[in-house]
Amino acid sequence: MDPHRELVVLKYVSILWKRNVTDILDLQDGRFFLHVLDLLDHGNKDGMNTDTDTSRLLFVKEFLKDFYGDNVRLDEHLNFKMILRGGNTSSIQKKLELAK
């Protein structure tokens, strides 16, 4: 990932989250994305389990699928499987997916 783009994403995330984020990989636990949904008043109102990294990211994925509808092939734009995979994926690839 281009270092300047990464810096912009990190600054944007830090401002929205009111936390100092120094690495895009810090977003792979899904907490920031849930925070954004809360800011937009689309948080977890149904009490769905979001205790784990996987459950948080799956919640975000389901929100996006509901928001954009069935016509959008979400997996063509965001590779959630890559983000959720442990050490099988390079950090560069994960950073690109998380920055989307």
Residue, then its C-alpha position, 0 to 999 in steps of 0.5 A: m500500500d502506498p505509504h501516503r494513502e496509508l497515512v491518510v487512512l490512519k489519520y481519518v480513522s484516528i479522528l473518527w475513532k478518537r484514538n491514535v491508530t498507527d497500523i491499519l492492521d489494528l482494524q482487523d478486529g472490527r471494532f472501528f467498523l462497529h464504531v462507525l456504524d454506531l456513529l451512523d445510528h446503524g449499530n447492533k440494535d438486535g443484540m447480535n453477538t459481536d464479542t469476537d473479531t469474526s462476529r464483528l466483521l460478519f456483522v459489518k458484512e451483513f450490514l453492508k449486504d442489507f444496505y446495498g441489496d442483493n444486486v451488489r456482489l460485496d465479495e467482489h469489492l471486499n474480501f472478508k475471508m482474507i481479513l478473517r484468515g489468520g497468518n495465511t495472508s500477507s499484511i500488505q494484502k490485509k492492509l489493502e482490504l482493511a483500507k477499503 
